[in-house]
Amino acid sequence: MKNNRGSLRKAYVSKFFKDNKAAYFMMLATSVLFGVLNLAVAWLIKKLVDNISGLEGALSLGTLTFLTIGLILAVIPLKGLDSLSEPRFMKKAMTQFKNFAFDKLVRKNIATFQSEDSGVYLSMFSNDLTSIEVNYLEKQYMIVFNTVWAAGATVLMILYSPLLAAVAIVLCALPLLASMREGARMKRAEKAVSEKNGEFTASLKDILGGFSVIKSFRAEGAVLRLLEQSSAAVETAKCRRRRIIVLLGMIGGIAGFSAQMGTFLAGAVLAYLGWGITPGILFLFMDLTGAVITVVSQMPELLAGRRAALGLVDKMARTLALNVRDEGKDIPNRLEHGISVRDLHFAYEQGNEVLHDINIEFQAGKSYAIVGNSGSGKSTLLNLLMASHHDYKGTVCFDGAELREVSSKSLYALVSMVEQNVFVFDASVRDNITMFRDFPAADVDRAVELSGLSRLISERGGDYLCGENGKNLSGGEKQRISIARSLLQRSSVLLADEATSALDAETAYQVTGDILKLDGITRIVVTHAFAESLLKQYDGILVLKDGHIVESGRFEDLMDRKGYFYALYTVAQ
């Protein structure tokens, strides 16, 4: 399990550095050089103090002036290098990382994605990505700088006075060890913030999506309480995280004060005893101890943040690896013979079957209607044809290929679905038809004509903006866009699940008529509409009741039998 987690993390982290190593090492080099430069400044201050105090053998004021100007001039190109390397590295690192994560997300199949909580993904691609960028990537610069600065300061102190250096190191190390224990708590706190933020995002998404229902049922108060509870849970988790950060800062502050004062007092004692501690060395130790103090105060938080960010990378890797179905064989994107359903049984919950012993043949190129009362299993059967679940009993075969053995990519090239709620992007009509891909103009024009969108295009143009979720379009226009998408990708099988139930009778009639006119495509339509002129056009009607097929045949035959279909039709008139 640990090895698997490590390999998942490695795959994601590697995207930060793919074809990006030059900018990364340039960024690290500037961190190291800035650390060295700070050490040089501390050394120069020591030499200036020795000169001012009249110490024998001290560097001349002219030499010190020359060295000071040299250090100032060295900062200019170093700052320029830093301004080029870090932004370039960060841009490419985050772009590649997000693109890799997006690719993993879109590899999920429709069914498994619908069964997961979208709020987790919204939080992951907002809150978590920001935390990873800040705590893992941006703070690498500070971690390297602090490490070089502290290590160099320690070496320099040892060179000038090993005894005083030992005192300073001990005074700084004890609080550092204590603060490192808080790193694990920081990781857990960051994870808790991520989880609570995901729950809040999901609640907010539900409220925005169901706003009209909330208002209609006057449920504002109850919904507001739920949102407030979820928001409070987020803020509580963030409060716990802040407490740990404050504690880390407090430990660093105590360490800083005690180390600096302790080092100063120890240095004063050694100077008084004549152990070679000059005023310059004392000033040097005060400056260098400050460097180590900075590390003590900052490093625990930096390292804890880094660990927390890597924990979020692990979480993202595990979540995006779930329910990805890449395996399976490819099949032709053209249905030649038909779809065969044999001895099909299915239950969402064990012991509660929804479909019972379904046996049916859908011949290629023909049209079929599935009818029945609510809860009869119509949509479930259609969703199974779209591979929504693989734990059914029996077989579902496309031209003899069992659905469970077919790759998702291959299936989606063969089959497309028109649903009741069509999602339309806030983009042009043409982009919504093509789904932002390039198609020959003749193919797009054909799809527009066959789907009944010609009037919309001629009146408003292909660049007409649809608005958020298609708010500038009618229900019928959105359904026709969905049909055009299927035609454009030349799907051989078109499934329609109550596609017209939200439309007025006239528009529903027109859209259903458009679907039935699509020659050469196998059409399977779940419908609640019992218009005789439409029902007569289907090659077959499948009648479901309580998960069983109770009748099947053409409209005229079913009416002559005067059975269950006859009763449904009569009641609907």
Phi, psi and omega in degrees: 000316180294319179296319179297319178297320179296320180290323177296315179298317182301319181298323181281313183298326181299336181290339175295328191248357181296123182052030184224012187290326181298313179294324181295311182291330175295319178296316179295322181298319178295325177298314180296315182294323176295323176297315178296320180298319178296323177295321179296321178297316179299317179297319181295321177298320178300316181293323177296317179297318178299322179293315181296322182282358177075026181294135180295135179085006180290154179295148181289160181295326179295317178296318180295322178296316179299316180294323179295315178297321179297319179294319179297316180293330180290334182292326187298304179295330180293319176295321178297317178297321180294319181292338178271317189285313185294310178300322180295315179297313184298318182299309183290321181299310182289324178298312181293320180296312181294320179298321178295317179294318178299319180298319178295323181296313184284353175283344179294146178275167188302313187296312183291325178295319180294336181275352182260165183274113182294337178299328177298318181288321178299317178293321183298317184270010175234283183298311185293318180296322178296316179296319179296316181298315184284308189278337179259308186278303185298322185278354172301322179302311181292324179297315179295314180301311181297321180296312179296315181299312182290318180296315178296320179297319180296314180299316181296319178295319179297321180297322183273325178199095181303323183292312179293327177296320179297320178298314182296318182295317180296317181296329181271331188286323185297311176296329179297315179298321179294319183288333180297334179295338181282350182300317180295321178295323179296319179297315179295322180294319179295321178295319180296320177299317179299315182294314181293325178293324177297318178295319179294317179299319179296318179296316180296320179298317179297318182294316179294321180289329182251029185301317182294323178293318180300314181293319183298323183261011178050046183259020184303316183297313181295317180294320178300320178296319179297317180293321178296320179296316180294319178295320180296323179296321177297312183293328176295317179295320179292326178297317178298319179296319179296322180299319179294319179297317178297319179298317178299319179294323179295317178299317178296320179295316178298317179298318181298312182296311183294320182292316183292315180292320179295319179294319180297316180294318179296320178295321179296319178297314180296323177294319179297323180280355178076036181266030172081020178266106179273166175303323179296318179294321180296317176297321179299315181293324177297318181291314183290325176297324175300324177297314180294324178297319178302318178296316180299321183280329185261322189299318179303317179292319179297315181289322178295319177297322179296315178298319179296319180295319177294328174297323177290326174298316178299317180298315179298315182298317180293316182296316182285344178275345181286140171059030174265121185245089180268341184282173180116155182269155177274144177234160179301150180272023177227125177278118184264321186248305179158184179249127181245124177247121185231128174050044185277126173231140180210142177219134174289325178235142182301132179086004181225074185293140178259324178240138184233118170048057180276127176227119183202152175239127174252111182282143183300137175084358181256170183244141183223141174250139174246121184234164180155165179291167177300135180086006182279349178106010183300305183294324179299316179298317180295319180295325177295326176294339178263013177064040179291331178216152180242005182261031175276162174258147183099199183225146171231114187239134172255110185051041177088352180268119182293134188302323182293342181259002183264137178293147180300317181301318181292321180296316183290340174284336183267321189239140171225158185234137172254116184255171180297316180258103181272127178273127179240128181285156176282072183212187182288162177301316182297316179296326178289330177286314184277349185054043173066018177254165180267127176227152174301141182302324180296321179293320179294317179298322179295315180296321179297315182293312184292331182273355179083024181263002185302319182296317179299314182295317182293326182278322186244342179090155181291342181268005179297129182280131185280339183085170181300122183051035174072030184293342179271002181245158173279168178299319180295322179294321178294320179296321180292328174297319178298319178295317180299322177302314181295318180294323183292324178273009175053045175296134181277339181234128178243121177254133179234118184251100179049041187298338185247009186294335181265003183260159175290163188302317183294314180293320178300319180297316182294316181295316178298320177299321178298319179295318182291339180278354184281092181288149176081003180241136175282119184244125178236115191240119170277121186222152174249356183275131182244050175279122185303317183297330177279314182300328179292340183277344180286143176285339178198149178237128180254122184252120181251144174214120178053040176081005180245146169278115183260337178205156172202150180151186177280165185303311184299318181296316182294322179292323180294330182288337182052045179258219185295317179299318180302320180293317179299315182296317182296317180296325183287342184281000000 
